[in-house]
Structure formats: C-alpha cells, structure tokens
C-alpha cells in the first residue's frame, strides 16, 4: 500500500503579483515612520489574484521536490484538523457578529411621536 511519499519532483507555474495596499495599511506605515510607503506588496500565487487592482508581473515555471517518507495518513488527519479549526474560527467570528447585531437591536426602543 502507498502510505508514505517517495521523493518526487513536482513542476508547476507560480506568478508574482503586485497587490495594492489598503488606505489603512498605507496610513499605518506612515505612522510607523515610513513617509513614502510603496502602495503595493508582492505576492506569489499559483492562480489569479482576484483582489481589485492586482497586477500580474511575472510567471515562472518551477520544480520543487516533495520529500520522501511523509506519512500520508497522518498528513491527511492534520489537514482535516486544520480545516476543522478554521471552520470553528469562522463560525465563532460569525456568531460574535450576530451577537453584536442582536445586542445593538435590543438597545433600540420605540418611542412614538406625540401628535
């Protein structure tokens, strides 16, 4: 059975993107003492960047080696645990947003106008 990886070259393309910084990020950099911050940051991606204003600068074909001896079952379990934790964080963040909306609405009071 195939339960551990074998050292294997993997070839693919990566792209370098210039992604615009938010106004908030630029202001923070100025506050930190950089009077002329660069208005973008570089990212390496394997697919298109969907952020507004992103510019693809360069595409490179690369080959990296997948190391041998990695336990696939353990890696699969670790991946699922990480995904589960990410889903828990998203859920907790959404529940917090909804709790804040409920609290805000609960503080509203209807006061009719006297005619």
Secondary structure, 3 states (H helix, E strand, C coil): CCCECCCEEEEEEEEEEEEECCHHHHHHHHHCCCCCCCCEEEEEECCCCCCCCCEEEEEEEEEEEECCCCEHHHHHHHHHHHHHHHHHHHHHHHHHHHHHHHHHHHCCCCCCCCC
